Amino acid sequence: MKRLLVPALLLLGISLAAQNIESRVVFTMAPGEEIYTGEDFVAMYAEKDKYCCVLRNASTSQFTLIWNGNRIVTAPFVSVCYYDLDDFDNCVYKWAENVSTGVYRWYIKTCEGVFGPYDDILYVPDVYPFNLCSRTGLLPYMPGWLYRECFMFTQYGQTFVYRNGGIIKLGSKTVWEYISDISLSCMSPSGKHYAMIKGGILGYDGKEYPFELPEGAKQVFAQPLDNGLVYVSYNLDGESHIIILEPSSEGGFNAITLQDAYFDFRTTETVASPYNEYHSFLRGSLPPRYDITDKTGNHVMTVDTEEGFIFVDGDSLGSHVPLFAAYEERANAFVWVEVEGSEVIRYAYKLL
């Protein structure tokens, strides 16, 4: 009987811990479909039935964009560039239609409408929402957010850029050079303000102000915003730093160093934490074993995808192989999503 003691206690621990688990089928895939995460992602609310992902049908080699249960487009190629789980109009995605053997015509949907068909489309800005709060880096996120409607396309052998309702012919310039020129021109999105830092001087709208950065600062970048703020990023000894310059009532600027705060690119405000109530993952972006802590630091969730187990505070929750896992502050729960057969299931382990 003693030999059965350890397994019995283990099963008891699993049983007690599992009582706090809630599960819900988020959506069911059609036969032959699987979640495609090669270069795309899955985004999902922890508490709400809202999600975005790309499915691949192995039998038909077709891709389908799913947004909150709706099948938006099915095509030989589908790629999500930017997602918004609350407002579909803000989503950006592109897809290709096969017009003949090996010949495709490309379309893109942005917040300004659907464009195409074109011979090819390249969407440059990297503006997934989980990149929109930062205190340790800038490029390409800030220019990406400011110019998220911008894309490049080729038509009849010519290359063009669409931006702010207008089409610009690039000629020999690549789209990467074009985006770099936008960023380095140091203009605010509407062209209202201009800023540049050089030699201990901040140049702003034709005036100069003393502005010293630490000795050895490299990759200095100043991005003015339409509301008067200047977002400054620089690298020092291999680490990125951010300073927000705020206009002073006495003239000049007040400097806000982001050490324990973050800058939200969408609202141009500093926030205490980059809280995002939905979560995303990329294939290969997570190690085979990793830990997640709650906001107090008193609870730890350990995910082991190789062994196929999840532990919370040392107690096993049983066999689980999640696509991704996270701590959800509003629910005060560890959450994860996994695929079981054709069902995509969201789990939540409520902390007491």
Secondary structure as UniProt FT lines:
FT   HELIX           2..4
FT   HELIX           5..18
FT   TURN            19..20
FT   STRAND          21..28
FT   TURN            31..32
FT   STRAND          33..36
FT   STRAND          41..45
FT   STRAND          51..57
FT   TURN            58..61
FT   STRAND          62..67
FT   TURN            68..69
FT   STRAND          70..75
FT   STRAND          77..82
FT   HELIX           88..90
FT   STRAND          92..100
FT   TURN            101..102
FT   STRAND          103..110
FT   TURN            111..112
FT   STRAND          113..118
FT   STRAND          120..122
FT   HELIX           129..131
FT   STRAND          133..134
FT   TURN            139..140
FT   HELIX           141..146
FT   TURN            147..149
FT   STRAND          151..155
FT   TURN            156..157
FT   STRAND          158..163
FT   TURN            164..165
FT   STRAND          166..169
FT   TURN            171..172
FT   HELIX           175..184
FT   TURN            185..186
FT   TURN            189..190
FT   STRAND          194..198
FT   TURN            199..200
FT   STRAND          201..204
FT   TURN            205..206
FT   STRAND          207..210
FT   TURN            215..216
FT   STRAND          218..224
FT   TURN            226..227
FT   STRAND          230..236
FT   TURN            237..238
FT   STRAND          239..247
FT   TURN            249..250
FT   STRAND          253..257
FT   STRAND          262..264
FT   TURN            265..268
FT   STRAND          269..271
FT   STRAND          278..282
FT   TURN            283..284
FT   STRAND          289..293
FT   TURN            295..296
FT   STRAND          300..304
FT   TURN            305..308
FT   STRAND          309..312
FT   TURN            313..314
FT   STRAND          315..319
FT   STRAND          324..328
FT   TURN            329..332
FT   STRAND          333..340
FT   TURN            341..342
FT   STRAND          343..350
//
